Amino acid sequence: MKTSLFDTYLLKSAHRFQRLKALTTQSSRGLQGSKALLLVGLLSLLGVATAHAQSYPSRPISIVVPFPPGGPTDSSARLMARFLSTHFKQSVVVENKPGAGGTTGSTLVAKSNPDGYTLLWGSTSSLGVAPALYPKLNYQPLNSFAPLAMVARSPVIFASRAGLKANTLKEFIALSKEQSLSYGSAGNGSLNHLVGEWLKSEAHFEMLHVPYKGGTPALNDLLGGQVDMTMETIPSVMPFVKSDRLKILATGGRARAPQLPNVPTVREVIGGDYEAYSWVGLVAPIQTPGEVLKVLSGAILASENDPAFQAEMAQTGLDPVKSSPEKFKLDIENELKKWGKLIKEFKPEAD
């Protein structure tokens, strides 16, 4: 059987450990025997960790996307995988593990071997909304995962059907005083359900919530005229906007979207601190060795700094984001607080 460099290193470390142990036993000066052995053991473990990082990755890495194939979440993960493959000169593959609003695949990664070879393509839904929506969830974002980096995001887009007598969010709100309006979401407790209820609360108007089994059926019914509005990402709605089948009324970002400079933000229309993004990023199981996390973070940053990566990510309709593990951890903490507060306020029942 062929021996890897890492296996060779472990063998040499074991021999070194035995020699040091013998020397420690022979001498009673300095540290006591038990303390010396402890020190030798710690040094040996440190050497193993360093060797692990130096040999990582020595086999394919899997990025689990907890949603079905297709759409910006999946396409952005595949773009990240391709650039990481080039950086590592090692295969990085995407595995789709959909189910339960992204929690099935997320749980799978949380319980996987923390060796750096199984990563999660986390999102607003799986890491920001789900923990407050599902109290018996089998993972908690900051206890189960080590954040690596937010990679891209898109402001939530408020889109209406083309035939509606409202061309702006302000006109939509005014129209709701004259007739009954509705909006479709991906289901009770979904991100677009929460941003819809938040909008109603902040702007003081009414519209009926119509939950669907996913964002695609909601979008299809908006195109068919069965509902009046839905909340989606830029990549999901732009093809229909360009063909004059949908209208964009507002965006949910802190500032206007670069792709839609003439479309106002919700903040501009109603004031307040309304801010809603759909974002994606990489996390690893919490017990992944620190040296491996550093290697991964460095590779992600190298990809994010690549102009080709930035250009291709922008083509997916998502805005590339340069992030660090510390910044991503803070972002997740803030998202948990925000969506947790809204879930407590609106009390949605998860489908």
N, C-alpha and C positions, 0 to 999 in steps of 0.2 A: 504493500500500500504506500502511495506517495505521501511523504510527510510535509506539511505546510510549514512556512516560516514561523508561524505562531506556535505550532506544536514543538518545533525545534527550540524555540525560545523557552517554552515551559519546561522542557527537559533540562536545558542549561540552568534555568532558575532553580529547579529542584536540586541539582548537583551543588550549585552555589550555596543553597540553603543548608545542605548537609555539611559542607565545609565550614560555614560560619557557625553552625551549631556546635561542631566539634571544637572550634577555637574558643567559643564561649564557655564550654564545659571545662576546658583546660585552665582558664584564667578566672580568678576570684576578684581581681581588681576592677575598679570602675563600677559598673552596674552589677547587681545581683543576677544570678543565673536566669531566674524567671523573667526579670525585666529585660534582660538582653535577648532572650528568646522572643519576647513580645515585639521588641524593636525589629529583630530580624524578620519576624513574620509580617510586620507592617511594611517593611521595605520590600519584601518579596511580593506582597499584594500590589504595592505601588508599581513595581516593575511589570507585573502581569497586566495591570490596567494600561500602562504605557504601551506595552506590546500589542494589546487589543486595539488601541487607537491607531497604532502604526500599521496594523494589518487590515484595518477596517476601511472599506467593505471588501471582503474576500469572496462574497457570493451575492446573488441578486437581492435587491431591496424591494419590498412591496409597499406601495402607498394605497391604503384602503380608502375608497370613496364610499361613504355610507348612503349613496343615492344611486338611482339607475343610470346607465350610460346615456350620453347626450346632454345637451345644455351646458351653460357656462361653468358650472361647478366641476363637471366631468372634464370638459375640454381644458380648463385651466390646470387641473391636476395632471393631465397627460402632457401638457406643455412643460410643467415643472419637472416631471419624470424624465422627459427627453433631455433637458438641460443638465439634470443631475447625472444622468447616464454618461453624457459627454464629459462632465467634470471628473467623475470617478473612474471613467473607463470601465464601468461595470453596469450590468443591466439593472434598470429601475422600472418596475412594472406597476400598472394600476389595476387594482382589483375592486370591482363594484360589489358592495355588500349592502343592498338597500333594505329598508324595513323600519317601521315604527318611527317615522320622522327623523331618520338618521341615527337613531339610538342603537340599532342592532349592530351595525358595523363599528360604531364607536365603542360599544361594550366588548366586541371581539378584540379590538386593539388594546383596550385597557387591560384585558386579561391575557394578552399575548406575552411571549418571552421578551423581556426588556433588554434585547441585545442590539437594537438599532436596525434590525432587518424588517420590522413591521411598523409602519408609521400611519398616522391618521391625517387625512385631508379634512380638517375641522372646519366648521362654518358657524355663522350666526345661529342657525337652527340647532345644531348639535351641541355647541359649546356655550351658547348664550341663552337660548330660550328653553331647551329641553330640561335642564336641571331644575328649573322652577316649575315647569309644567308637569313633570313626572316626579313626584316626591320619592318614589321607590326605585329610582334609577340606579342601575348597577355601576355607575361611575360618577365621579364629580370632576369637573374640568381641571381644577387646580390641585386636587389630591390624587387623581389618577393619571395625569399627563404632565409631561415637561414641555412647556411651550418652546418652539423653535423660532418661528417667525410668521407674522401675517404676510401674505404674499400679494393679495389683490382684493379690491372691493369695488362695489358699485352702489350708488345711492338708490334707494327704493324709488321707483317711478310710479306716479299715479296716472293711469291711462284710462280713457273713456272710449266708448264706441263712437264711431265716426258720425252717426246720425243724431247724436245728442245735441240739444240746443244749448250747449255750453262749450266754450273754447278755452276757458281758463278755470283754475280752481275756484277763484272768486265767483265766477258765473255759475259754477256747479253748486256751490253752497247756496247761492241765491235761488237757484232753480229748485233746490230741495225744499224750499219754503212754499213752493207752488205745487209740486207733485212728488209722489213717492219715488225715491231713487234707491238703488241697491248696488252692492258690490260683492264680487265673488272672491273667495280665498281658497287656499290649499287645504283648509280644514280648520276645525275649532282649535285654537291655541297655536296655529301656525304664525309665522312671522308676518305674512300679509294680513292676517286677521287682527293681530295686535296693533299693527300700524294703522289699520282702518279705524279701530276703536279709539286709538289715541288721537287720530285726526278729528273724529267726531267730538271727542271730549274737549279738545283744545279750541276747536272752531265753533262749538255750540250749535251743531245741526244734527239732523237725523238721516240715516240711510240704512236700509235693511241688509243684514249680513247673510250671505248665501254660501255655506261651506261646501266644498267639493272634496273628492278624494285625490287631491294633488293640484298643483298649479296649472298643469296643462288643460285639464277639463274646465277649470275656471276661465282660462284664457280663451278656450274654444267657445264657451258660452257668451263671453264678452263680444267676440267676433260675430257670433250669431244673433246678438241683440237681446239675449235672455237676461243679462245683467247690465248695469250702466257703467261700472268701473271695476278695475282690479289694480292691485299693487304688485309690480314685478320689477325685474332688473332691466337695464338698458338693452343687453343682448337679446332678451326674450321678446321685447316689444318693437324694437327698431325696424325689423323687416315689414311689419304691419303698418307702422307709421309711414314708412317710405311708399307703401302702396295705397296710402290714404284710407286704410281700414280702421285705424285707431288714431286717437289724438292724445298727446301728452299734456296733462294739465299742470303738473308741478313735479319737482324732484324733492327727495327727502334729505339731501345732503346739507352740510353746514354752509357750503358755498355752491354756486351753480356748477353743474357738470360741464367739463370741457367739451364734451360731445354735443351739449345742448345749451349753448351760451345764451339763447334767447328765452329759455324756459325758467321761470322764477322758482325759487325754493319755497317750501311750505312756510319757512320762517318769514320770508318776505311778504307772504300773503296774510298770515294770521298772527305773526309775532311769536314771542316765546322762544323756547329752546328746543323746538322739535328737531330731531336729528335721527335718521334711520338709514343704516347701510346694510347691505348683504355682503359679507366678507368671507374669505377663505384663507387658510393657513395650515402649516404643518406642526403637529405635536407628536411626541414619542411617549411610550409608557414611562411612568414616573421613575422607575428604578433603573432606567437606562444609564450606563456608566457616563460620568461627566465628561471624560475624554472623548467618548463617541459623540456626545451632544455637541461638543465644540467642533468636531470634524463636520458634523451635519450643518451646524449653523454657519460655518465658514463656506460650505459649498452652496448653501441657499443664498447667502449674501453675494457670493461671486456671480451666481445666476441673475440675481436681482439687479446687479450693477452692469450686466451685459446689455448693451443697447439693442441687440437683436431680441433678447428676451423681453425687454420693455415694449418693443414695437409689436411683437407677436401677441403679448398679453393684451395690449391696447386693442388689437384687432378682434379679440374675443368680446370686447365691450366692457371689460373690467379694467380698472385703473391699477397699474402695478404699484406696490407699496414696498418701500425699504424699511425693514423692521429688525429688531433685535429680540432675543429671548426675553429680556427684561421689559421691553416696551410691549411685546405681545402679551406677557403675563398681566401687565397693568390694563391693557385693552380688554382682556377677558374678564378681569375683575369688574371693570366699569360696565361691561355688557351684562354681566350677571346681575349687577345691582339694578340697572335700568329695566331690563325685561322682567326681572323678578318683581319689581315694584308694580309694573303694569299688569302682570298676571294676577298679582294680589288685588289690584284695583278692579280689574274687569272680570276676574274669576271665570275664565273660559274652561269648558270641559273638554279635555283632550279626546280626539276621536280614537 
